[in-house]
Amino acid sequence: MKELKRYTIIGIIFVLITGSFAHFVYGWSNQNHIAGLFTPINESIWEHMKLLFFPMLIYSFFMTYKFVQEYPCIISALSFGILAGTFLIPLFYYAYTGILGKDIFILDIGTFILSILIAFWISYRLTLSCKLESYTFLLCLLVCLLLACFLVFTYHTPHFAIFQDPTV
């Protein structure tokens, strides 16, 4: 359990760093379309959800490889953590902007950090409790569906507020 906790903390740091770095990759790559599939192409809330989703997904593969024998529930736990953390970003954003009536940069950063912390905390607790083990297939399917949505909606954007770039 001590090693799982240590690697969970490392995962938080990994997602914080890679997610923050990913914010700039599309611009640095001269708007490379492939980079845009995995990193934000604009300032929409939807695109910023990628900042947690893809780094945590990558780290989850590592965690699964390392711990699946000792913790057989880690796949369902990490899948749920990815989904929860990703959807907490718009939840927190719309909650605070609805209350305050405006977007505040430092609260955006706080939203990102808090979503990561909660995602990994949930994953850690569910790994130990095995409460979602019977939902592993469904949770993995939902992660794959969200992945497909990110890939499709990056360049074929629906006309909903979450997809709109507020800087345009």
C-alpha positions as CSV (number, residue, x, y, z in Angstrom):
1,M,0.0,0.0,0.0
2,K,2.9,2.4,0.7
3,E,4.3,1.9,-2.8
4,L,0.8,2.5,-4.3
5,K,0.5,5.7,-2.4
6,R,4.0,6.9,-3.5
7,Y,3.2,6.2,-7.2
8,T,-0.1,7.9,-6.8
9,I,1.7,11.1,-5.6
10,I,4.1,10.7,-8.4
11,G,1.1,10.5,-10.8
12,I,-0.3,13.7,-9.4
13,I,3.0,15.5,-10.1
14,F,3.3,13.9,-13.5
15,V,-0.2,15.0,-14.6
16,L,0.3,18.5,-13.2
17,I,3.6,18.9,-15.1
18,T,2.6,17.2,-18.4
19,G,-0.9,18.8,-18.4
20,S,0.6,22.2,-17.9
21,F,3.2,21.6,-20.6
22,A,0.5,20.2,-22.9
23,H,-1.3,23.6,-22.8
24,F,1.4,25.1,-25.1
25,V,2.2,22.1,-27.3
26,Y,-0.2,22.9,-30.1
27,G,1.1,26.5,-30.5
28,W,4.7,25.3,-30.2
29,S,4.1,22.7,-32.9
30,N,2.9,25.3,-35.4
31,Q,-0.7,24.0,-35.0
32,N,0.2,20.4,-35.9
33,H,-3.1,18.6,-36.4
34,I,-1.8,15.4,-34.7
35,A,-0.6,17.4,-31.6
36,G,-4.0,19.1,-31.6
37,L,-5.8,15.8,-31.1
38,F,-4.1,15.3,-27.7
39,T,-3.6,18.9,-26.6
40,P,-5.8,22.0,-26.5
41,I,-6.2,23.8,-29.9
42,N,-8.1,26.7,-28.3
43,E,-9.2,28.1,-24.9
44,S,-12.5,26.2,-24.7
45,I,-13.4,24.3,-21.6
46,W,-13.7,21.1,-23.7
47,E,-10.1,21.4,-25.0
48,H,-8.8,22.1,-21.5
49,M,-10.3,18.8,-20.3
50,K,-7.5,17.2,-22.4
51,L,-5.0,18.6,-20.0
52,L,-6.0,16.0,-17.4
53,F,-7.4,13.3,-19.5
54,F,-4.4,12.4,-21.7
55,P,-1.6,12.7,-19.1
56,M,-3.7,10.6,-16.6
57,L,-4.5,8.1,-19.2
58,I,-0.8,7.6,-20.0
59,Y,0.1,7.4,-16.4
60,S,-2.7,4.9,-15.8
61,F,-1.2,2.5,-18.3
62,F,2.0,2.6,-16.3
63,M,0.2,2.2,-13.0
64,T,-1.8,-0.7,-14.4
65,Y,1.3,-2.4,-15.6
66,K,3.1,-1.9,-12.3
67,F,0.3,-2.8,-9.9
68,V,-2.4,-5.0,-11.6
69,Q,-1.1,-8.2,-10.0
70,E,-1.2,-6.8,-6.5
71,Y,-4.3,-4.6,-7.0
72,P,-6.6,-6.2,-9.5
73,C,-9.2,-3.4,-9.1
74,I,-6.7,-0.7,-10.3
75,I,-8.1,-0.7,-13.9
76,S,-11.7,0.2,-12.8
77,A,-10.3,2.6,-10.2
78,L,-8.1,4.5,-12.6
79,S,-10.8,4.5,-15.3
80,F,-13.3,6.1,-12.9
81,G,-10.6,8.5,-11.7
82,I,-9.9,9.7,-15.2
83,L,-13.6,10.2,-15.9
84,A,-14.3,11.9,-12.6
85,G,-11.3,14.2,-12.9
86,T,-11.9,15.1,-16.5
87,F,-15.6,16.0,-15.8
88,L,-14.7,17.9,-12.6
89,I,-13.0,20.5,-14.7
90,P,-16.1,21.9,-16.4
91,L,-18.2,21.3,-13.3
92,F,-15.9,23.5,-11.1
93,Y,-15.4,26.0,-13.9
94,Y,-19.2,26.5,-14.6
95,A,-19.9,26.5,-10.8
96,Y,-17.4,29.3,-10.0
97,T,-18.1,31.4,-13.1
98,G,-21.9,31.0,-12.5
99,I,-21.4,32.4,-9.0
100,L,-18.9,35.1,-9.7
101,G,-20.1,36.0,-13.2
102,K,-16.6,35.9,-14.7
103,D,-13.6,33.8,-15.5
104,I,-10.6,34.2,-13.1
105,F,-7.3,32.8,-14.3
106,I,-6.1,31.7,-10.8
107,L,-9.3,29.8,-10.3
108,D,-8.9,28.1,-13.6
109,I,-5.5,26.9,-12.4
110,G,-7.0,25.9,-9.1
111,T,-9.7,24.0,-10.9
112,F,-7.1,22.0,-12.8
113,I,-5.1,21.2,-9.7
114,L,-8.1,20.3,-7.6
115,S,-9.5,18.1,-10.4
116,I,-6.2,16.2,-10.5
117,L,-6.0,15.8,-6.8
118,I,-9.6,14.4,-6.6
119,A,-9.1,12.1,-9.6
120,F,-6.1,10.5,-8.0
121,W,-7.6,10.4,-4.5
122,I,-10.7,8.6,-6.0
123,S,-8.5,6.2,-7.9
124,Y,-6.4,5.4,-4.9
125,R,-9.4,4.8,-2.6
126,L,-11.2,2.7,-5.3
127,T,-8.1,0.6,-5.9
128,L,-8.0,-0.4,-2.3
129,S,-11.7,-0.9,-1.8
130,C,-12.5,-2.7,-5.1
131,K,-16.0,-1.2,-5.1
132,L,-16.1,-0.8,-8.9
133,E,-14.4,-4.0,-10.0
134,S,-17.6,-5.4,-11.5
135,Y,-17.9,-2.2,-13.7
136,T,-14.4,-2.5,-15.2
137,F,-15.6,-3.1,-18.7
138,L,-18.1,-0.3,-18.6
139,L,-15.6,2.2,-17.2
140,C,-13.0,1.3,-19.8
141,L,-15.6,1.6,-22.5
142,L,-16.6,5.1,-21.2
143,V,-12.9,6.1,-21.2
144,C,-12.6,4.9,-24.8
145,L,-15.8,6.8,-25.7
146,L,-14.4,10.0,-24.2
147,L,-11.2,9.4,-26.0
148,A,-13.1,9.1,-29.3
149,C,-15.0,12.3,-28.5
150,F,-11.8,14.2,-27.9
151,L,-10.4,13.0,-31.2
152,V,-13.6,13.7,-33.2
153,F,-14.7,16.9,-31.6
154,T,-11.3,18.6,-31.8
155,Y,-11.8,19.4,-35.5
156,H,-15.6,18.7,-35.8
157,T,-16.8,20.9,-33.0
158,P,-20.5,20.7,-31.9
159,H,-22.2,24.0,-31.3
160,F,-22.4,24.0,-27.5
161,A,-20.9,26.4,-25.0
162,I,-18.4,23.9,-23.7
163,F,-16.8,23.7,-27.1
164,Q,-16.7,27.5,-27.8
165,D,-13.4,29.4,-27.6
166,P,-14.1,32.4,-25.4
167,T,-11.2,34.3,-27.1
168,V,-12.8,34.3,-30.5
